[in-house]
Amino acid sequence: MDISRAHRGRVLVIDDDSSLAEMLTIVLRNEGFEPRVCGNGALALSSVRDFRPDVVLLDLMLPGKDGTDVCHEIRAESGVPIIMLTAKSDTVDIVLGLEAGADDYVVKPFKPKELVARIRARLRTFDEAAPADVEIGDLVIDVAGHTVKRGDESLPLTPLEFDLLLCLARKPWQVFTREVLLEQVWGYRHAADTRLVNVHVQRLRSKVELDPENPTIVLTVRGVGYKAGEPARTP
Amino acid sequence: MVSSRSAVHAVGAPARWLVVGWRRSIQARVVMSVLALSAILAFLAGWVLLRQVTEGLLDSKQQAALTQAAAGIDTAQSNLDEAELSGSFDIGPVLNQLIEVLSPRDQSHVDYGVVVIGPMSAVRPQRATSWAPRSSAEIDIDRSLPADLVAKVKSQPGSWWAYSRVGFGGPTAQPTPGLVVGSQIQVTNTGQSYGLFYVFPLQEQQATLAVVVRALVAAGTILVVLLAFIAWVVTRQVVTPVRLARRIAERLAAGRLEERMHVRGEDDLARLAKSFNQMATNLQRQIYRLEELSRVQQRFVADVSHELRTPLTTVRMASEVLFEARAGFDAATQRSAELLHDQLDRFETLLTDLLEISRFDAGAASLELTEFDLRDLARQTAAAMRPVAERAGSELRLIVPAVACVLHADVRRVERIARNLISNAAQYGEGRPIDVTVRSDAESVSLLVRDRGVGLQPGEEALVFNRFWRADPARARTRGGTGLGLSIALEDTALHGGSLDAWGAPGRGSVFRCTLPRQPGHAVHPLPIALDQPGSPAELVGGPYAHYPQITSGGAR
């Protein structure tokens, strides 16, 4: 990770615990990020507009406003990567957070290295030597422009959803297991929570599929994982 | 062979149905008992009644017969005496006449017959016509006179009687029961004596008795059936509420706690229903209270979790910063930073394990099922745990079969089981190799972790799964670990309906085997790792398997 890119990272910490927030800023600054703290859920949205962060760290338990609500609000107007800080490893809360639009989550107490790795994974861009356009189903992915189009209509995807779609579209012949997707899209090197993949595939489908009940672009391969739909060449 | 077996089955089915009905239904039992007992009673009563009637009938007949016979015998003797006085020595015609006199007058109603035999003395009469026997019509002499009665009449004077079967109504008629009365009659001047017999057929009495028997059987049958019906009706009144109570109890047991019995009237059954309802209400209240308690407990655990974790995160990050910067500290501060760092790891693991255990205790643990291959999981976990094992000086060896070992289970829990077993093996493995083996059969898959370290004393197999139990208290703290790993592994296994077993021999190591059903909740038979295979308990303990009884835990929950 070179310094120049790390400096690019503006991180908004939304957490009511001032000690933890302060500690986070110390650690993040040490790692070369530019952190800012927002201690109240009600002010979160204006902070996002104001600060224009590259990553948001969001505590799920906030006074004033519930973390999942904040997540919904931010997601409504921005595709900024959101990483939840959660004290609960309970299934329901994590799934709710992911469905509200969070890209990833870290369970307290986490190690600073773990958190930094997650932030870096979200900041990393998917820009290897890439062909101009990739097709998947009836969609065209403009890799350089970071946009996805169906005909002339542009589909609003978050960076994570864009990465997920691109990952599948680049190798349409390959079936991706959830573990492989976790590694390639989320940057996990060890087995992690495959619910991340399930929830985000659902979210992606709700945006790109004409009929999310009968997907044609992101196909499920039962018992294995997911694969891209056939490119539809319409004259 | 097959067909005969199936025939037995075909016969067996209704019999089984009857047996089940008998065992299950009080009503059936009561009705059957009443039926059996009243049948016996009716039979006894009928038998006594029949005896009485028979005796009554025969007594009167006997009286009449003996009177008639006595009168007849007198007449015969006096007729003989008269014939003697008139000087007739040919006794034959006299006897014929005698028979005629004594025979029934009314030819349309012949209800007895007369037989004369003799002479009974050894002296031969002068004329052949003096020879008896002769009889009135319709008597079959050979079949009618019982031999012992004839002998008695011959040897002693006086009149004798006996019941016998008599031939009456011609030679073709069936023998019928009858009464035979006999006496000697004397011819004084020749000194000869003849036997005079009255034969009374008892056909009428027999017919009467047959009618009585028919009536008794009919009455008895009706009585028995009626009694059974009454028993059925009476037991129905008792059994119906009991059955109702059973149904309600079953529903209560199935968790429908608001079910109650309908109370009607004030009899015993109504009081039963009332008590039953009261019991149900109390149970319901108690269950709700416990549920509430459990909810509060869970809530508390969640809160504690959150409240503890946030400061812990801060502390941990601070310690991490200090630890990274320790090179610039003096020796004491440097060591302090290291200790802080290491112990925080332990504190965190302990907290995580405690929270997990409390979640199990609160019954809040649930399975999140996916399908996966245990071989992949073993490989991944072994790869993740290899650094831990190597720090303890142990080589971690993986033995997996060539075939897939796919199961439907909670992958995070199974991974935690594997991690806990391997970490336990590393802690107590004394730096010797650790084998991780995967096996499967049709219904279940097994993960076996074997170390060659301190092993287990006899009897410790049951204790290792206890919370905070340590094999060696003196050295306990230096080994690290929370003391909860195996307990959690046991709970995780139990949640899948699997079984977790331990074997060990002191100084030779121990084996932990986790067997999981391919489908959660299915029964497991911990077979996939046979005893004679490498890494098996038998090989490990090196002696008779029976000396180290298998401790199966969790499977029964």
Chai-1 contact restraints between the chains, C-beta under 6 A:
chainA,res_idxA,chainB,res_idxB,connection_type,confidence,min_distance_angstrom,max_distance_angstrom,comment,restraint_id
A,D17,B,T310,contact,1.0,0.0,6.0,A-B,restraint_1
A,S19,B,T314,contact,1.0,0.0,6.0,A-B,restraint_2
A,L20,B,T310,contact,1.0,0.0,6.0,A-B,restraint_3
A,L20,B,T313,contact,1.0,0.0,6.0,A-B,restraint_4
A,L20,B,T314,contact,1.0,0.0,6.0,A-B,restraint_5
A,M23,B,T314,contact,1.0,0.0,6.0,A-B,restraint_6
A,M23,B,M317,contact,1.0,0.0,6.0,A-B,restraint_7
A,M23,B,A318,contact,1.0,0.0,6.0,A-B,restraint_8
A,V27,B,M317,contact,1.0,0.0,6.0,A-B,restraint_9
A,A87,B,H306,contact,1.0,0.0,6.0,A-B,restraint_10
A,A87,B,R309,contact,1.0,0.0,6.0,A-B,restraint_11
A,K108,B,R309,contact,1.0,0.0,6.0,A-B,restraint_12
A,K108,B,T313,contact,1.0,0.0,6.0,A-B,restraint_13
A,P109,B,R309,contact,1.0,0.0,6.0,A-B,restraint_14
A,P109,B,L312,contact,1.0,0.0,6.0,A-B,restraint_15
A,P109,B,T313,contact,1.0,0.0,6.0,A-B,restraint_16
A,P109,B,R316,contact,1.0,0.0,6.0,A-B,restraint_17
A,P109,B,E348,contact,1.0,0.0,6.0,A-B,restraint_18
A,P112,B,M317,contact,1.0,0.0,6.0,A-B,restraint_19
A,P112,B,E320,contact,1.0,0.0,6.0,A-B,restraint_20
A,A191,B,Q380,contact,1.0,0.0,6.0,A-B,restraint_21
A,G223,B,E371,contact,1.0,0.0,6.0,A-B,restraint_22
